[in-house]
Amino acid sequence: MDTVSSQAIPFPRNTEEFDRVFADEKTCISYLFHVRWPQGFTCPRCRWQSASIPPSRTIICPHCGNHTSLTTATVMHGTKKPLCNWLRAIWWLCCNENGASAKDLQRLLHLSSYQTAWTWMQKLRMVMAAADREPCRGMVECGCDTVTPAWERDQRALVLAAAETVLPSGITGRIRMRVVPRLSGDTVTFFLRDAVEAGSSIVTPALAAYVEADTSGSIRVTDSGGNNPARITEIISSFEIWLNKVHRGGVALKHLQHYVDEFCFRNNSSLLPDRQAVFSAMLRGCMAGRPKPYKELVGER
C-alpha cells in the first residue's frame, strides 16, 4: 500500500477538493495511520516500533504478534463505517465555523439513523474538548451566569467562564467554560485550576464564592462590584444565542457541557493560523482516547 503522509496533503478548500484528496478508503487509512503514528507504528502491548510497517486498518506486530486496529482507543473505536466518512465529518466541522447539528451531519453523510449522527456529533464534541486543553493565561477575567439551553423550556444551567485579555489591544483571547451545579468556593477553585495557568492575574466579581476560592499561585484582582466583568457577560450571552440558533432548543441540560466545549473550541480555533491547523488539532483529539459508547452518552448526568 502506498503511504500518504498527513503533512503531504493540503487542506481541502471545498467538497470537490475533499473528494479528490481523500478519493478512497485506502488513502484515508494511510492518512490516519500517519496521524496516529507519525514516527512509525508502535505496538501498544510490547512498545516495539518500526517505520517500515505499511499502513493498514489492522496491524499485526512482528515482535509479539498482537493485533492492533487503527481505530482502537480513538474516537472511531469499534466503528463499522468507512473511515472516509469520519474524515469527511471532521473536515466538515472544521470548515463549518458557526457550528452544525446532528441533522446536518445526517444529511451530509446520508446516514439512515439520526441516532448514529447524534452519537457521532457528541463524540466529535468530546474530541474538541480533548484538543482544546490549553489554559487561559496572563490577564484573565472570570465570572458565572445562567444559561437557558432551550428558550421554550423552564430549565436553566450555571456556567463558569474564563477569558484572556490580550494586551495591549484588549481583545478577547482564549476562553474556557464549565457547567457547574452551584457557585461556590470549591467549584470556582476546581474550575480555575483547570482553566487558568498559574501565575496569571484573575479578575473576578466581589462575591463570596470568588473570595473563598483558592487562587494560590495566581494574582487575584477583585472587581469593585458584584457583577461579572463585561467580557464574561458577553461570552456567556453569545454562547446562549449560538446554542439556540444552531440547535433550536434541542439540547438537554445533561448534555450541555459538550456544547460548551464545542463553543470554546470554535472560539479558540479562530486564534490558529488557518483551517489546516484546526483540522490537525481535531485529528490529534480524535487519537487522544476512546469516547463513551452510546448508552453512556444518552444516560450521562
WOFEN-V248254 format. One line per field, one symbol per residue. phi: phi as a letter, one per 40 degrees, with the letter a starting at -180 (. if undefined). A space follows every 10 residues. Layout:
BEGIN
phi=???
END
This chain:
BEGIN
phi=.ccbccccbc cccacccccc cbcacdcccc ccdcccbcch dbcccbgcba ccccdacbbb cccbgccbcd cdfbccdgcb cdcdcccccc ccccccccha bccccdcdcf ccbcdccccc cccccccdcc cbccccagcb cbaaacbbcb ccbcbbbcbc bbacbcbccg ccccbbaacb cacadcccdc ccccbbcdgc cbcbccbddc ccccbdgbbc bcccbcccdd ccdccccccc cddcccbfgc bcdcbcdccc cccccccccc cccacdcccc ccccccccic cccdccccbc b
END
